[in-house]
Amino acid sequence: MELFGSSGIRRVVDKEFLQLTFEVGLVTGSSYHSVVVGCDTRTSNDAMRCAFLSGLLSAGATASYAGVIPTPTLAYATRQFDAGAMITASHNPPQYNGIKLVNPDGSAFDPAQRGQIEKAVSERSSRVTHWEKITECTPYAGAIEQHIERIVADFPDKLKLKVVVDCGCGAASAVTPHLLTCLGCDVVPLNCQPSGFFPRDLEPLPANLGDLIKAVKSESADLGIAHDGDADRIAVIDERGRFISADKLMALFARQLGAKKVVTTVDASMLIDELGFDVVRTRVGDAFVSDELRCDVEEGSEDRFGGESSGCFIFPQVSLCPDAIYAAAKITRIASEHQLSSLIDRIPSYPVLRGSIDGEKSAIVRIEKRLQNEVESEGRLETIDGLRLAFSDGWLLIRASGTEPKIRITAEAKSEQRAREIYDLGFKAIQDCLIGQERATK
């Protein structure tokens, strides 16, 4: 039974998912004695958290509820517990909800931990404890204040900027505006009232941030900041009202932190490599980035940074959880010292093409063989996550979607023409393999 995607468990909320949530809570409580639980602002959160907490308590675990908080805030609080659980579907539509499980260092449950839970849920091997050992859920107060206090400690100087903050009516609504105010900023709130009825699509993409871009311009603000539903992602608008790509943000953060090594995913831009960092690539998903960074933290390495093209950034000195709250403070500090637009314009950018074709994951094996035969002498084929073909002037990524029966294609190169050539190479390989499969089954 495969429950976990690239970032926790997510489903449309219905009877079956609520029953599954209880089972996951029961299994988690059987392995982790103390667990802290938090939620984002979705209307289904009370039902979901009660189902999960019921499972935890039924297993005999001690459970604490931290309230409506962002995922990085929950992760920071988890350092005092054996594990943490965030009830959230992140940037998914409001009818979805989910469960993210984190370790005391803030990292997401690793493949071994996820596999253990999936196996136990599938086998229904966990048992309800004796009634005398079932305790009450206790409130956990102060998680937001502790997280803000930790962040403020790294930013002692007043920043004195005008910042528009769009929280999408998600979990950061009571956190990021308050944090930036504490840092001395004049905050213009936008969609900062907690609500499970979201005024925009929660994924912080340019197409969803029109109101934020308008507000930055009309308010003559120094920058704009947007979050997704649980604030593990950030998007930034510069003072000219331009969306800053997450890849450029990643490079900017890494430079400002003095990082030598950057851990990122196979779909991140090659501009990270061009800037001279020691780049380590993982599968798509912040859990894989944090797992790689965990090894460095355990070895005592401090010049490390991690991130994804989705807008997730991990600051290991605070936590191994993507922390868009800390990122908001960091980008505001950078903007107080330099004009954001000038900094961003000095970072290179390359044309990127993205698309998808309906198809199953099984086709990847056939596509790999075809690409190996066609471009054996031209590029280097990597299979960390799907197929990534690296050329001297660009790259092609073909991977199965984790949520839909689709095969996704991404191509980046140093020119539009070359990006199109690489993209078409991948598109044709997928089409030919899918057509061949269709003929074989007739």
Legacy VTK file of the C-alpha trace (Angstrom):
# vtk DataFile Version 3.0
C-alpha trace
ASCII
DATASET POLYDATA
POINTS 442 float
0.000 0.000 0.000
1.572 3.281 -1.133
0.194 6.142 0.972
2.873 8.810 0.780
3.483 11.126 -2.133
6.436 13.494 -2.466
5.180 15.521 0.522
3.074 13.462 2.903
-0.345 11.880 2.406
-3.057 13.830 0.548
-6.594 12.963 -0.471
-10.001 14.523 -1.020
-11.673 14.367 2.398
-14.314 11.633 2.613
-15.294 8.758 4.887
-12.494 6.505 3.645
-9.811 9.152 4.170
-11.016 9.917 7.692
-10.842 6.212 8.493
-7.359 6.051 6.997
-6.327 9.081 9.064
-7.322 7.231 12.236
-5.266 4.211 11.132
-2.217 6.358 10.372
-2.578 7.992 13.801
-2.826 4.562 15.446
0.318 3.322 13.685
2.212 6.536 14.438
1.217 6.414 18.103
2.393 2.798 18.322
5.946 3.807 17.317
6.320 7.349 18.696
5.481 7.954 22.335
4.973 11.747 22.228
3.537 13.565 19.211
2.610 17.206 18.633
-0.114 17.988 16.085
-0.888 21.178 14.164
-3.328 22.204 11.394
-3.654 24.694 8.578
-6.941 26.579 8.032
-8.987 24.074 6.001
-12.633 23.538 6.962
-12.021 19.780 7.341
-9.211 20.217 9.864
-11.256 19.569 12.994
-12.516 16.272 11.580
-9.042 15.290 10.356
-7.151 16.209 13.513
-9.722 14.476 15.723
-9.395 11.310 13.650
-5.602 11.431 13.816
-5.506 12.312 17.525
-7.958 9.498 18.252
-5.545 7.088 16.616
-2.558 8.447 18.554
-4.320 8.308 21.901
-5.820 4.885 21.205
-2.280 3.572 20.694
-1.297 4.850 24.137
0.791 7.785 22.924
0.775 11.190 24.575
-0.561 13.826 22.194
-0.400 17.625 22.222
-2.349 19.979 19.962
-0.605 23.193 18.910
-3.545 24.736 17.018
-3.595 26.410 13.612
0.055 26.982 12.727
2.334 26.803 9.666
4.174 23.573 8.918
7.637 25.048 9.712
6.283 26.298 13.056
5.015 22.810 13.866
8.375 21.364 12.793
10.264 23.732 15.099
8.008 22.739 18.030
8.628 19.044 17.274
12.168 19.282 18.687
10.547 18.714 22.107
8.665 15.563 20.976
9.355 12.198 19.378
7.481 13.230 16.228
5.178 15.879 14.795
2.121 15.667 12.546
0.789 18.503 10.435
-2.781 18.215 9.137
-2.542 19.998 5.796
-2.810 19.576 2.050
-0.360 22.444 1.508
-1.192 24.129 -1.832
-3.946 21.683 -2.905
-7.551 22.909 -3.387
-9.766 23.290 -0.271
-11.554 19.931 -0.651
-8.231 18.163 -0.017
-6.465 17.534 3.260
-3.494 15.471 4.320
-0.884 14.452 6.883
2.777 15.446 7.011
4.923 13.588 9.557
8.169 15.133 10.795
11.096 14.188 13.030
12.451 16.261 15.951
15.043 17.867 13.635
12.229 19.045 11.344
12.977 16.580 8.548
10.114 14.724 6.928
9.790 11.028 7.676
12.362 9.225 5.530
11.621 6.304 3.168
12.199 3.710 5.908
9.799 5.475 8.299
7.178 5.920 5.594
7.531 2.291 4.560
7.055 1.153 8.158
3.805 3.119 8.435
2.507 1.937 5.063
3.230 -1.691 5.959
1.560 -1.438 9.387
-1.522 0.298 7.950
-1.805 -2.266 5.173
-1.503 -5.187 7.595
-3.581 -3.469 10.299
-0.978 -4.704 12.739
-1.320 -1.896 15.325
-3.566 -2.503 18.301
-5.590 -0.219 20.566
-4.044 -0.074 24.025
-5.853 -0.932 27.271
-8.385 1.732 28.264
-6.432 2.596 31.426
-3.452 3.692 29.303
-5.423 6.073 27.065
-4.768 9.665 28.125
-6.160 13.077 27.195
-4.837 15.306 24.447
-3.186 18.365 25.985
-2.885 21.834 24.430
0.566 22.994 23.376
0.745 26.769 23.738
3.426 29.073 22.434
4.562 27.331 19.232
4.164 30.497 17.137
5.911 32.695 19.710
8.834 30.250 19.991
9.293 30.107 16.222
9.162 33.897 15.858
11.592 34.340 18.755
14.055 31.957 17.092
13.867 33.815 13.778
14.106 37.306 15.302
17.326 36.235 17.039
19.009 36.047 13.615
17.784 39.510 12.569
18.620 41.937 15.399
18.535 45.113 13.259
15.286 46.860 12.309
14.552 46.403 8.605
12.175 49.363 8.017
10.748 48.259 4.671
7.248 48.311 3.261
6.164 44.731 2.541
2.904 43.396 1.110
2.176 39.938 2.534
-0.345 37.582 0.892
-0.955 34.500 3.053
-3.810 33.175 0.912
-5.944 32.955 4.093
-3.695 30.068 5.130
-1.781 29.146 8.277
0.816 31.921 7.957
-1.867 34.606 8.361
-1.111 35.064 12.075
2.645 34.570 11.733
4.457 36.231 8.812
2.755 39.663 9.147
3.458 39.655 12.903
7.065 38.538 12.402
7.836 41.245 9.840
6.187 43.853 12.047
8.444 42.726 14.899
11.402 43.191 12.555
10.407 46.816 11.965
8.572 46.533 8.648
5.469 48.392 7.540
3.298 45.404 6.609
0.401 45.643 4.167
-1.683 42.474 4.742
-3.468 40.792 1.851
-5.610 37.683 2.393
-4.310 37.405 5.955
-7.562 36.377 7.658
-7.483 32.620 8.431
-10.156 30.855 6.382
-10.689 27.506 4.718
-12.312 29.291 1.755
-9.269 30.428 -0.182
-9.509 33.614 -2.278
-6.898 32.391 -4.781
-5.294 29.128 -5.829
-2.884 28.387 -3.000
0.153 27.445 -5.046
2.190 30.671 -5.165
2.668 30.830 -8.933
2.677 34.054 -11.008
-0.791 33.309 -12.424
-2.226 33.239 -8.881
-0.538 36.389 -7.572
-2.092 39.157 -9.661
-3.541 40.950 -6.624
-0.192 40.831 -4.830
1.631 42.247 -7.859
-0.931 45.076 -8.134
-0.632 45.822 -4.413
3.189 46.012 -4.532
2.919 48.575 -7.330
0.039 50.609 -5.894
1.580 50.700 -2.392
5.069 51.497 -3.754
6.263 48.627 -1.587
9.837 47.361 -1.402
8.720 43.776 -2.035
5.801 41.375 -1.897
5.666 37.954 -0.223
3.174 35.126 -0.763
2.708 31.756 0.929
0.816 28.582 0.189
-1.680 27.078 2.661
0.788 25.765 5.242
3.691 28.195 4.575
6.335 25.725 3.531
6.504 27.651 0.227
7.249 31.268 -0.550
6.972 33.458 -3.630
8.565 36.901 -3.866
7.692 39.965 -5.961
10.414 42.597 -6.405
9.897 46.339 -6.033
9.094 46.627 -9.749
6.229 44.143 -9.421
8.090 41.247 -11.045
7.800 37.640 -9.923
11.179 36.203 -8.901
11.630 32.583 -9.930
12.283 30.110 -7.115
15.525 29.040 -8.807
16.824 32.605 -8.632
15.670 32.871 -5.017
17.555 29.669 -4.261
20.735 31.112 -5.752
20.228 34.399 -3.911
19.706 32.699 -0.526
22.686 30.396 -1.059
24.948 33.331 -1.897
23.797 35.428 1.033
24.261 32.499 3.425
27.741 31.802 2.110
26.756 28.235 1.243
29.267 26.080 -0.577
26.973 23.112 -1.121
23.391 23.373 -2.415
21.076 20.380 -2.218
18.251 20.605 -4.721
16.081 18.436 -6.948
16.509 17.072 -10.472
14.099 19.677 -11.890
15.952 22.747 -10.575
17.604 25.132 -13.042
21.179 24.634 -14.198
21.842 28.231 -13.134
22.641 26.766 -9.683
25.518 24.814 -11.249
26.607 27.824 -13.327
27.122 29.908 -10.180
29.812 27.578 -8.868
28.063 25.802 -5.985
28.748 22.178 -5.192
25.325 20.904 -6.300
23.777 17.635 -5.121
20.497 16.659 -6.784
17.785 14.476 -5.276
14.369 13.198 -6.252
11.586 15.781 -6.451
10.168 16.457 -2.975
11.408 18.401 0.044
11.613 15.138 2.047
14.486 13.996 -0.172
16.272 17.339 0.102
16.024 17.362 3.892
17.160 13.733 4.058
20.349 14.624 2.153
20.934 17.700 4.309
20.458 15.657 7.476
23.659 13.742 6.721
25.593 17.028 6.481
24.106 18.350 9.721
25.045 15.153 11.535
28.617 15.568 10.271
28.715 19.139 11.585
28.836 20.864 8.176
27.443 24.397 8.375
27.907 25.784 4.853
24.886 23.954 3.430
21.568 25.092 1.984
18.681 23.293 0.329
15.697 24.157 -1.820
13.283 23.262 -4.584
11.974 25.026 -7.670
8.557 24.897 -6.002
9.592 27.640 -3.551
10.561 25.380 -0.624
13.787 26.442 1.108
15.522 24.686 3.995
17.749 26.567 6.440
19.545 23.769 8.352
20.666 26.073 11.174
17.001 26.375 12.212
15.317 23.174 11.036
15.347 20.594 8.267
11.783 21.533 7.366
11.139 23.958 4.470
10.635 27.261 6.281
8.930 29.985 4.271
8.531 32.061 7.454
12.308 32.241 7.916
12.656 32.796 4.162
10.336 35.810 4.435
12.595 37.381 7.067
15.707 36.524 5.051
14.501 38.012 1.772
13.334 41.140 3.591
16.788 41.522 5.140
18.371 41.150 1.698
15.991 43.764 0.269
16.950 46.169 3.067
20.589 45.984 1.976
20.266 45.814 -1.818
17.673 46.625 -4.456
16.051 43.256 -5.162
15.558 43.845 -8.875
19.257 44.655 -9.361
20.362 41.538 -7.497
17.995 39.316 -9.444
18.934 40.770 -12.829
22.554 39.801 -12.202
21.637 36.127 -11.827
21.476 34.281 -15.178
18.265 32.714 -16.435
17.652 30.178 -19.181
14.605 29.229 -21.251
12.517 26.404 -19.751
9.758 24.400 -21.468
7.328 22.222 -19.505
4.557 19.894 -20.587
2.986 16.487 -20.084
1.457 13.537 -21.941
-1.175 11.138 -20.629
0.597 7.904 -19.771
1.475 5.448 -17.027
4.691 5.205 -15.005
5.529 1.853 -16.598
6.377 3.591 -19.883
9.474 5.174 -18.312
11.498 1.957 -18.753
10.866 1.878 -22.506
11.572 5.588 -22.849
14.904 5.135 -21.046
16.013 2.446 -23.518
15.028 4.598 -26.475
16.891 7.661 -25.192
19.987 5.609 -24.426
20.073 4.390 -28.033
19.405 7.804 -29.590
21.669 10.109 -27.568
24.257 7.772 -26.082
27.141 9.896 -27.347
25.554 13.312 -26.759
24.417 13.361 -23.143
24.613 11.719 -19.732
21.538 9.818 -18.587
20.697 9.943 -14.859
17.892 7.964 -13.183
17.623 9.560 -9.728
13.970 10.441 -10.364
12.596 9.492 -13.751
15.067 10.175 -16.554
17.338 13.215 -16.611
19.468 13.642 -19.704
22.262 16.195 -19.197
23.884 17.911 -22.187
26.688 20.457 -22.236
24.159 23.230 -22.988
20.972 22.019 -21.331
18.988 19.110 -19.918
15.833 17.068 -20.352
13.763 15.569 -17.527
11.067 12.937 -18.081
9.295 11.677 -14.971
5.948 10.204 -14.030
3.579 12.467 -12.128
3.116 11.500 -8.503
-0.560 12.528 -8.519
-1.914 11.881 -12.048
-1.512 9.296 -14.847
0.757 11.648 -16.767
4.376 11.732 -17.868
5.901 15.165 -17.391
8.567 16.727 -19.593
10.892 19.593 -18.673
13.664 20.993 -20.853
16.101 23.831 -20.147
18.864 25.156 -22.380
20.939 28.251 -23.056
18.746 29.275 -26.001
15.065 29.015 -26.897
15.883 27.018 -30.015
18.002 24.489 -28.140
15.376 24.149 -25.380
12.780 23.381 -28.076
15.074 20.779 -29.686
15.628 19.020 -26.358
11.928 19.183 -25.446
10.885 17.768 -28.829
13.378 14.937 -28.410
11.710 13.935 -25.152
8.171 14.448 -26.451
8.790 12.226 -29.490
10.412 9.503 -27.378
7.374 9.405 -25.082
4.891 9.430 -27.949
6.655 6.634 -29.835
6.861 4.450 -26.714
3.199 4.992 -25.823
2.067 4.297 -29.393
4.222 1.175 -29.444
2.658 -0.012 -26.207
-0.848 0.641 -27.539
-0.135 -1.413 -30.673
1.351 -4.236 -28.586
-1.785 -4.536 -26.467
-4.190 -4.716 -29.420
LINES 1 443
442 0 1 2 3 4 5 6 7 8 9 10 11 12 13 14 15 16 17 18 19 20 21 22 23 24 25 26 27 28 29 30 31 32 33 34 35 36 37 38 39 40 41 42 43 44 45 46 47 48 49 50 51 52 53 54 55 56 57 58 59 60 61 62 63 64 65 66 67 68 69 70 71 72 73 74 75 76 77 78 79 80 81 82 83 84 85 86 87 88 89 90 91 92 93 94 95 96 97 98 99 100 101 102 103 104 105 106 107 108 109 110 111 112 113 114 115 116 117 118 119 120 121 122 123 124 125 126 127 128 129 130 131 132 133 134 135 136 137 138 139 140 141 142 143 144 145 146 147 148 149 150 151 152 153 154 155 156 157 158 159 160 161 162 163 164 165 166 167 168 169 170 171 172 173 174 175 176 177 178 179 180 181 182 183 184 185 186 187 188 189 190 191 192 193 194 195 196 197 198 199 200 201 202 203 204 205 206 207 208 209 210 211 212 213 214 215 216 217 218 219 220 221 222 223 224 225 226 227 228 229 230 231 232 233 234 235 236 237 238 239 240 241 242 243 244 245 246 247 248 249 250 251 252 253 254 255 256 257 258 259 260 261 262 263 264 265 266 267 268 269 270 271 272 273 274 275 276 277 278 279 280 281 282 283 284 285 286 287 288 289 290 291 292 293 294 295 296 297 298 299 300 301 302 303 304 305 306 307 308 309 310 311 312 313 314 315 316 317 318 319 320 321 322 323 324 325 326 327 328 329 330 331 332 333 334 335 336 337 338 339 340 341 342 343 344 345 346 347 348 349 350 351 352 353 354 355 356 357 358 359 360 361 362 363 364 365 366 367 368 369 370 371 372 373 374 375 376 377 378 379 380 381 382 383 384 385 386 387 388 389 390 391 392 393 394 395 396 397 398 399 400 401 402 403 404 405 406 407 408 409 410 411 412 413 414 415 416 417 418 419 420 421 422 423 424 425 426 427 428 429 430 431 432 433 434 435 436 437 438 439 440 441
